[in-house]
Amino acid sequence: MSQTPVPTPVRTDSPGAIPVSRAALPLACPGRGETLWNMHPRVYLPIADEPDGEAMCPYCGARYRLSD
């Protein structure tokens, strides 16, 4: 019997998080400048509602952090 692997949580407070200003909200991933071959379905991330001001894309794992 095979078991489904449990995903490892990814910390969004790492230095690799993409800074986002409140003026750029609403935040969507992928961004407008992405190439078509590299896109996944657009998802809006409720970063302003998060208590730590951070969000992660469920498709690609990109991490975002409010900068202001």
Sequence and secondary structure as in RCSB ss.txt:
>XXXX:A:sequence
MSQTPVPTPVRTDSPGAIPVSRAALPLACPGRGETLWNMHPRVYLPIADEPDGEAMCPYCGARYRLSD
>XXXX:A:secstr
           S STT EEE GGG SEEES TT  GGG    EEE GGGSTTSEEE TTT  EEEE  
